Amino acid sequence: MLKLAERIRKVSRNQGGFTLIELLVVVAIIAILAAVLLPKLLGYTNKARVSRAMGDLASMRSVIESYAADEGKGYYPATTDVGTVLSDKGIKWGGTDGVKDPWGEPYEYGTAGTPDRTEYLIRSKGPDKQSGTADDVWASSKSAPVQSAAPDVTPTNTTTSTS
């Protein structure tokens, strides 16, 4: 039994760890895996941002629809009042700490229609930060949140969440 313990001690003392070649092979394998997976993961990041913008717009749409039904007598809030309406329900609109889209830009709100505010549009400019392009994320009085070019009819009275 004593000889077995001595053998084990000798074997364990002679091992010095990993060689430089073994470490380089492991690092190379990790680098190859990262190069293959990184482009796929970046696509999911943008999809997650679009999802977050749609969730934000759905929340704002719900508050605005509720206001029109309960307090607005069928009319949507004016651009000057949207901040108050959203803030009453916990969504900060306006100022430097107002709600921003996932790309750091303020959301836009506008009203249109006759006789007065019978339609509205809330929009994020999307990843390219330009209005009217196919990557815009928007919701309106007629549509749940979607990602596409905003409708042809742009509201005439607009405000942004930093106004």
C-alpha positions as CSV (number, residue, x, y, z in Angstrom):
1,M,0.0,0.0,0.0
2,L,2.9,2.3,0.8
3,K,4.5,1.8,-2.6
4,L,1.3,2.7,-4.4
5,A,1.1,6.0,-2.5
6,E,4.7,6.8,-3.4
7,R,4.0,6.1,-7.1
8,I,1.0,8.4,-7.1
9,R,3.0,11.2,-5.5
10,K,5.8,10.8,-8.1
11,V,3.3,10.8,-11.0
12,S,1.5,13.9,-9.7
13,R,4.7,15.8,-9.2
14,N,6.0,15.2,-12.7
15,Q,2.9,16.8,-14.4
16,G,3.5,20.5,-15.1
17,G,0.1,21.4,-16.5
18,F,-0.9,22.3,-20.1
19,T,1.6,22.9,-22.8
20,L,1.6,26.1,-24.8
21,I,0.4,24.2,-27.9
22,E,-2.6,22.8,-26.1
23,L,-3.6,26.2,-24.8
24,L,-3.2,27.7,-28.3
25,V,-5.4,25.0,-29.8
26,V,-8.2,25.6,-27.2
27,V,-8.0,29.4,-27.9
28,A,-8.2,28.8,-31.6
29,I,-11.3,26.6,-31.2
30,I,-13.0,29.2,-29.1
31,A,-12.2,31.9,-31.6
32,I,-13.7,29.9,-34.5
33,L,-16.8,29.2,-32.5
34,A,-17.2,32.9,-31.6
35,A,-16.7,33.9,-35.3
36,V,-19.5,31.5,-36.4
37,L,-22.0,32.5,-33.6
38,L,-21.4,36.2,-33.4
39,P,-23.3,37.2,-36.6
40,K,-26.3,35.1,-35.5
41,L,-26.4,36.7,-32.1
42,L,-26.3,40.2,-33.5
43,G,-29.5,39.5,-35.5
44,Y,-31.2,38.5,-32.3
45,T,-30.2,41.7,-30.6
46,N,-32.0,43.8,-33.2
47,K,-35.0,41.6,-33.0
48,A,-35.1,42.1,-29.3
49,R,-35.0,45.8,-29.7
50,V,-37.8,45.8,-32.2
51,S,-39.8,43.6,-29.7
52,R,-39.1,46.1,-27.0
53,A,-40.3,49.0,-29.1
54,M,-43.4,47.1,-30.0
55,G,-44.1,46.5,-26.3
56,D,-43.5,50.2,-25.5
57,L,-45.9,51.2,-28.3
58,A,-48.5,48.7,-27.2
59,S,-48.4,50.2,-23.7
60,M,-48.7,53.7,-24.9
61,R,-51.5,52.7,-27.3
62,S,-53.4,51.1,-24.5
63,V,-53.2,54.2,-22.4
64,I,-54.2,56.5,-25.3
65,E,-57.2,54.3,-26.2
66,S,-58.3,54.2,-22.6
67,Y,-58.1,58.0,-22.4
68,A,-60.2,58.4,-25.5
69,A,-62.9,56.0,-24.2
70,D,-63.0,57.3,-20.7
71,E,-62.1,60.9,-20.6
72,G,-61.6,62.2,-24.2
73,K,-65.2,61.7,-25.3
74,G,-64.0,59.7,-28.4
75,Y,-61.1,62.1,-29.2
76,Y,-57.4,61.2,-28.7
77,P,-55.2,63.5,-26.6
78,A,-53.7,66.5,-28.3
79,T,-50.0,66.6,-28.8
80,T,-49.7,69.1,-26.0
81,D,-51.6,66.8,-23.6
82,V,-50.2,63.4,-24.5
83,G,-47.4,63.9,-21.9
84,T,-49.8,64.4,-19.1
85,V,-52.0,61.5,-20.2
86,L,-49.1,59.0,-20.4
87,S,-47.4,60.3,-17.2
88,D,-50.7,59.8,-15.3
89,K,-50.3,56.1,-16.1
90,G,-46.5,55.9,-15.3
91,I,-45.1,56.5,-18.8
92,K,-42.7,59.5,-18.7
93,W,-43.1,61.6,-21.8
94,G,-40.9,64.6,-22.4
95,G,-37.7,66.0,-20.9
96,T,-34.3,64.4,-21.0
97,D,-35.5,61.4,-19.0
98,G,-38.6,60.8,-21.1
99,V,-39.3,57.5,-22.7
100,K,-37.0,56.7,-25.6
101,D,-37.0,53.9,-28.1
102,P,-34.4,51.1,-27.9
103,W,-32.1,53.0,-30.2
104,G,-32.0,56.0,-27.9
105,E,-34.3,58.2,-30.0
106,P,-37.5,59.8,-28.7
107,Y,-40.9,58.4,-29.8
108,E,-43.1,60.6,-31.9
109,Y,-46.8,61.2,-31.4
110,G,-49.2,63.0,-33.7
111,T,-52.8,63.5,-34.3
112,A,-54.9,64.0,-37.4
113,G,-58.5,63.7,-38.6
114,T,-61.5,65.9,-38.6
115,P,-63.3,67.4,-36.8
116,D,-60.6,67.0,-34.1
117,R,-58.1,64.3,-33.2
118,T,-59.9,61.2,-34.5
119,E,-56.7,59.5,-35.5
120,Y,-53.2,59.2,-33.9
121,L,-49.8,57.7,-34.7
122,I,-47.0,56.8,-32.4
123,R,-43.7,56.1,-34.1
124,S,-40.1,55.0,-33.4
125,K,-37.8,55.8,-36.3
126,G,-36.2,52.3,-35.9
127,P,-32.6,51.2,-36.2
128,D,-31.7,53.7,-39.0
129,K,-33.2,56.6,-37.0
130,Q,-34.9,58.0,-40.1
131,S,-38.7,58.4,-40.5
132,G,-40.6,56.8,-43.3
133,T,-38.3,53.8,-43.9
134,A,-39.2,50.1,-43.8
135,D,-37.6,49.7,-40.4
136,D,-39.9,52.1,-38.5
137,V,-41.9,50.7,-35.6
138,W,-45.3,52.3,-35.2
139,A,-48.8,52.0,-33.9
140,S,-51.9,54.0,-34.7
141,S,-55.6,54.3,-33.9
142,K,-56.1,51.8,-36.7
143,S,-53.2,49.4,-36.2
144,A,-51.4,47.5,-33.4
145,P,-47.6,47.9,-33.3
146,V,-45.9,46.8,-36.5
147,Q,-42.5,47.2,-38.1
148,S,-42.8,48.7,-41.6
149,A,-42.8,52.1,-43.3
150,A,-45.3,54.3,-41.4
151,P,-48.6,54.9,-43.2
152,D,-48.8,57.4,-46.0
153,V,-50.9,59.8,-43.9
154,T,-48.6,61.4,-41.4
155,P,-50.2,63.2,-38.5
156,T,-50.3,67.0,-38.9
157,N,-49.7,67.9,-35.3
158,T,-46.7,66.1,-33.9
159,T,-44.6,66.0,-30.8
160,T,-41.7,63.9,-29.6
161,S,-41.1,62.4,-26.2
162,T,-38.3,64.9,-25.5
163,S,-40.5,67.9,-26.2
